[in-house]
Amino acid sequence: MVVFGGGKPRQRRQLTLPGVVMGVAGVITLVYCAILATSTQRPVYFGQIRSGAYPRAGLHAAGRWDVPAQDTGENGGAEILQEACRASLVRYHAVLSDWISGREKGTDIQEAWRKLEMAEEFILIDPSGQEMDKPRILQLLLLSHGSDSQFHTQPSDIQLTYESPDKVNVRFLEHQHTRTKERLIRSTGICRSVPQATTKSLQVEWLRLEEKLETVT
């Protein structure tokens, strides 16, 4: 076929099968590269939690731990359970500080137990090696309420190990400040998720804490 333009007439190049194939392959390659370049910049969502480009940003920004666990996938579920246990551990020490210092004015030990998020079968092993169950701990809570206005305790160096879909092993240091001394306690614990019959939210509770005294000053 002859195409008319300015100057001498020129012959249009005929399309060949190899040429068509190479052209299509080139377009596919360009499209794939464009998709790959953009997809690596997008965050991936596990339920309401964001990961990927912004790891755990949604978790901390939302400031909540009762997040759906069923749509997380294996890795997302492990991360959410560990972070829920970390948050519960911080709350546990805050409640204990308020209770013993007397900043918590209520004296309902059952309510204190609920706020501490301990399981019914919870076991505490204190630095002396004494094993305490719920009845004994409730008795100590009753006796210790408001007993030291300067009492404060908080965890640090928290290390979490995912053991199973419903359990996390925890190691941490506990710093205790009392009216007369400072204590550093090395602790280990087991935190588990709690099945919810009426909600799809993730709740956790403590099965066990074991304490070993490091230093006293």
C-alpha positions in Angstrom: 0.0 0.0 0.0 1.3 3.5 -0.9 0.9 6.3 1.6 0.8 9.8 0.1 2.6 12.6 2.0 5.1 15.3 1.1 7.9 14.3 -1.3 8.4 10.9 -2.7 5.8 8.2 -2.1 7.0 5.6 0.4 5.9 2.0 1.0 4.1 1.1 4.3 6.0 -1.6 6.3 4.1 -4.9 6.5 3.3 -6.2 10.1 4.8 -9.7 10.8 3.8 -12.2 13.5 7.1 -12.0 15.3 6.9 -8.2 15.4 3.4 -8.3 16.8 4.4 -10.8 19.5 7.4 -8.7 20.6 5.3 -5.5 20.7 2.6 -7.1 22.9 5.3 -8.6 25.2 6.9 -5.2 25.6 3.5 -3.6 26.6 2.9 -6.4 29.2 6.3 -5.9 30.7 5.8 -2.2 31.1 2.4 -2.7 32.7 3.7 -5.3 35.1 6.6 -3.0 36.2 4.2 -0.1 36.8 1.9 -2.3 39.0 4.9 -3.7 40.9 6.3 -0.2 41.6 3.0 1.1 43.0 1.9 -2.0 44.9 5.1 -2.1 47.1 4.2 1.3 48.4 0.7 0.5 49.5 -0.1 -0.7 53.0 -1.7 -4.1 53.4 -4.7 -4.4 55.7 -5.4 -7.2 58.2 -8.9 -6.5 59.5 -8.5 -3.0 61.0 -4.8 -3.2 61.4 -2.4 -1.8 58.8 0.9 -3.3 58.0 3.3 -3.2 55.1 4.4 0.4 54.3 3.1 1.6 57.7 3.7 -1.3 60.1 1.3 -1.3 63.1 0.4 2.4 62.5 -3.3 1.6 62.6 -2.9 -0.3 65.8 -1.2 2.4 67.8 -3.2 5.3 66.2 -6.5 3.7 67.1 -5.4 3.1 70.7 -7.6 0.1 71.0 -6.9 -3.6 71.5 -10.4 -5.2 70.9 -9.7 -5.6 67.2 -11.1 -8.3 65.0 -8.8 -11.3 64.9 -10.6 -13.5 62.4 -9.4 -11.7 59.3 -5.8 -11.3 60.2 -4.1 -14.3 58.7 -1.5 -16.3 60.6 1.2 -13.6 60.8 -1.2 -10.7 61.4 -3.0 -12.7 64.1 0.3 -13.4 65.9 1.3 -9.7 65.8 -2.1 -8.5 67.1 -2.1 -11.1 70.0 1.4 -10.1 71.0 0.5 -6.4 71.0 -2.7 -7.0 73.0 -0.7 -8.9 75.6 1.9 -6.1 75.8 -0.9 -3.5 76.3 -2.5 -5.7 79.0 0.8 -6.0 80.8 1.1 -2.2 81.0 -2.5 -1.9 82.2 -1.9 -4.6 84.8 1.0 -2.6 86.4 -0.9 0.6 86.2 -3.9 -0.9 88.0 -1.7 -2.4 90.6 0.1 0.9 91.2 -3.2 2.8 91.6 -4.6 0.0 94.0 -1.6 -0.2 96.4 -1.0 3.6 96.4 -4.7 4.3 97.1 -5.2 6.4 94.0 -7.9 3.9 93.1 -10.6 4.8 95.7 -12.8 1.8 95.1 -12.2 -1.3 97.3 -14.1 -3.9 95.3 -11.5 -6.7 95.0 -13.5 -8.6 92.3 -13.5 -5.4 90.2 -9.7 -5.1 90.8 -9.3 -8.7 89.7 -11.2 -8.0 86.5 -9.1 -4.9 85.7 -5.9 -6.8 86.3 -7.2 -9.2 83.5 -6.2 -12.4 85.3 -7.8 -15.7 84.5 -9.8 -17.6 87.1 -7.0 -20.2 87.2 -4.2 -17.5 87.4 -1.1 -18.5 89.4 1.4 -16.0 90.7 4.8 -17.3 92.0 6.5 -14.5 94.0 10.3 -14.0 94.4 10.3 -16.3 97.5 8.9 -19.2 95.4 5.5 -19.1 97.1 2.7 -20.1 94.7 -0.5 -18.1 95.0 -3.9 -18.7 93.5 -7.0 -16.4 93.1 -8.3 -16.7 96.7 -4.9 -15.9 98.1 -4.3 -13.0 95.7 -7.7 -11.5 96.5 -6.8 -11.6 100.2 -3.6 -9.8 99.5 -5.4 -7.2 97.4 -7.8 -6.5 100.2 -5.0 -6.0 102.7 -2.8 -4.0 100.4 -5.3 -1.4 99.2 -3.8 2.1 100.0 -1.0 0.6 102.0 1.8 2.7 100.4 1.0 6.1 98.9 4.3 6.2 97.0 4.0 2.7 95.5 4.6 2.6 91.7 5.4 -0.3 89.4 6.0 -0.5 85.7 7.3 -3.0 83.2 10.2 -2.6 80.8 12.3 -4.6 78.3 9.1 -6.5 77.4 9.9 -9.6 75.2 7.0 -11.5 73.6 7.2 -15.0 72.0 4.3 -16.3 70.0 3.7 -19.8 71.3 0.4 -20.8 69.7 -2.7 -19.2 68.1 -4.0 -18.4 71.6 -0.9 -18.0 73.8 2.1 -15.7 74.1 5.1 -16.2 76.4 6.3 -12.9 78.0 9.5 -11.8 79.7 10.0 -8.4 81.2 11.7 -6.4 84.0 9.5 -4.9 86.7 10.6 -1.7 88.4 9.0 -1.3 91.9 9.2 2.0 93.8 8.0 1.9 97.4 8.1 4.3 100.4 11.4 2.7 101.6 13.1 1.0 98.7 13.5 0.2 95.0 13.2 -3.3 93.7 14.0 -4.7 90.3 12.2 -8.0 89.5 12.7 -10.2 86.5 9.4 -11.9 85.5 8.0 -14.4 83.0 4.4 -14.9 82.2 1.8 -16.6 79.9 -0.9 -14.5 78.3 -3.7 -16.0 76.2 -6.6 -14.8 74.1 -10.1 -15.2 75.5 -12.9 -16.6 73.3 -15.8 -14.1 73.1 -19.3 -15.5 72.8 -21.0 -12.2 72.2 -18.4 -10.2 70.3 -15.7 -10.8 67.7 -13.2 -8.6 69.6 -9.9 -9.9 70.8 -9.6 -10.0 74.6 -6.6 -11.4 76.6 -6.0 -12.6 80.2 -3.0 -13.8 82.2 -2.6 -17.5 83.2 0.7 -17.2 85.1 3.3 -14.8 86.3 6.6 -15.9 88.0 8.8 -13.3 89.7 12.5 -13.4 90.5 14.1 -10.6 92.6 17.1 -9.1 90.9 18.1 -6.1 93.1 16.9 -4.1 96.1 18.2 -0.6 96.9 
